Amino acid sequence: MDTGTHIVMGVALGGLATLDPAVQQDPALYSAVMIGTLVGSQAPDSDTILKLRNNAVYIRHHRGATHSLPAVLFWGVAVAGLIHAFMPDVSFLHLWMWTFLAVILHVLVDIFNAYGTQAYRPFTRRWVAYGFINTFDPYIFTMHIIGIVAWILGANPGYTWLLIYFVIFLYYIKRYLDKREIVKKVKHHIPDVEQIVTSPTMKQNIWRIAVTAKDHFYVGRAENGHIEFIDEFEKKPLPEDELTDMALQDKNISAFLSFSPVHRWEINYFDDFTEVRFIDLRYRSKGHYPFVAVVQIDDNHRIMTSYTGWIFSEKKLQRKLVIEDSPSPFT
C-alpha cells in the first residue's frame, strides 16, 4: 500500500490496542504502543532509501528482504526494543505484541496489490502479488479517515476500529471475488492461458489485465464485468547471441527482469548502436506502457547507457538515457 494508508493503519492499530486491558490501565504503555504501531507500520518500507542510489537497486530490492519472514520478526523486536529502551517501565510484551502486529499488517496488505512483495523469503524469492487491491485504495483509506474522525469526536476507539476492520475484511472478500470472476472470463476467452496478472485501478469497476498464453501476450481491461483485449503480442524467445547476453548482464535490465512477471522485448538497430528494450505489460495507461528497461550497445559491443523505471514519454526516456551514468555490464 501507499505510505499514507500505512500511516492510518498504524493509527488504527493504536486505537485497537485500547481493547488490551494492560494498555487501558497504563497511559505510558498506551503512548509507547501508539508510537510502536506508527513506526512498525512504516518500518518494512525503510528500503525506500535505496531510491537514492538508483532505480535498478530500488526495483530489485524494494519490498524484498525488508518484507520477508525474518524481517517481520526483526522489525517487531527492533522497534519495540528501541522504544522500550526509552520507556523501560512499560510492559515489553504488550509493546512488542502490538508493534509486531503493525509490521505483520504492513506486509500482509502489500501482497494483495499488483506490485507485491517477496514475503515468503527465505523459502522462495518469488514475488507474491495477488492483484486485487490497488496500491492506493480510496475506499480503504476513506474508511480509516472516518475511523479517525469518529475517534476524535469521542467514539470508543477499540470498538470503532473493530467495526471498520470488519467492513474492510468484507471489502477484501468482495475484491477477491471480483478478481476471480475476471480470471474466469479471461480463461473463457483464451483457452491456452498460462498466467493472468490483474492490476486493479482506483476505480472499482476498472481493472488492467496482462495475459501470458502459449504463443502470445494479451493486454486488456475489464470494465463493469466486460473484458476487452486491446493489444496482442507474439510470444517469442530472446535471441541467444553476444549482444543479448551482454544486455542481460546490465544491472538495469537484470533488475527489471527479476521483478517483471509479464513483459515483451524488442531490438532496434540504429547507425551507431543497437537498443534492447524490455516492456512490462501490466501497467498500460492511455495507450502507453510506462515501466521499461532499455540498454544501448555500440557497434563494438560495449554498453553505452541503460535505464529502467517509469517513463511516460519517449522524449523523456531518451533524456534519461543521455544523463544516466553508463553502468558496467558486470554490475
Secondary structure, DSSP 8 states (H G I E B T S, - for coil): --HHHHHHHHHHHHHHGGGSHHHHH-HHHHHHHHHHHHHHTTGGGGGGGGGGT-HHHHHHHTTSGGGSHHHHHHHHHHHHHHHHHH-TTS-HHHHHHHHHHHHHHHHHHHTTSSS-B-TTTTT----B----S-SS-HHHHHHHHHHHHHHHTT--HHHHHHHHHHHHHHHHHHHHHHHHHHHHHHHHH-TTEEEEEEEE-SSTTEEEEEEEESSEEEEEEEETTEEEEEEEEE------SHHHHHHHHSHHHHHHHHH-SSEEEEEEE-SSEEEEEEEESS--BTTB--EEEEEEEETTS-EEEEEEEE-S-HHHHHHHHHHS----TT-
